[in-house]
């Protein structure tokens, strides 16, 4: 079975990658689209804020 490539965000370079091209500790993902991967820092901030709100509740 062929593996479907996904999109990743490299948080060291700030660039989007198609398929895992860098070390796992340097990237976030996988994401379904390039646009979603480009939003990775924003998505991480949103998730962190939601987790913080849950902990405070």
N, C-alpha and C positions, 0 to 999 in steps of 0.2 A: 504494500500500500504506500503510495507516495505521500510525503509530508507536505502540507500546504504551508507556504511561507507566510509569515506575518510581519507586521511593522513594529519597530522598536524605537525608543528614544534614547540616545546616548547622552546621559546627563553630564559627561565630562566635556564633550565637544559641543553639545547643544544641537546636534544634528539628528535627523530621522534616518533610520537604516531599514532597508528591506531585507529581511532575514537576519538572523543573529550574526553580526559581523565583528562585534567587539566582545570583550570580557563581560560575563554576566553581571559582575558587580558594578559595571559602568553603564548598564542600560536598564530601562524600565519597559515593561510590556509582557507579553505581546499585545498588539492592538490590531483591530480588523482593518483599519484604513490608515493611510498616510496622514490625513488630517487629524484623526484621533491621536495618533502618536505624537504629532506636533503639539498637541494640547496636554501632553503628559505632565508638565510641571503644574499647570492649572488644575488638572484632575487630581494630582497628589495633594495640592493645597485644599481642594474641596473635600476630599476624603479625610484629611487630617482634621479639618474643622468639624466635620460630622462626627468623627470619633471622639474629639474633645467634648463636643456637646453631649454625646451619649454618656461619657464618663461623669460629667457634671450633673446629669439628670438623676 
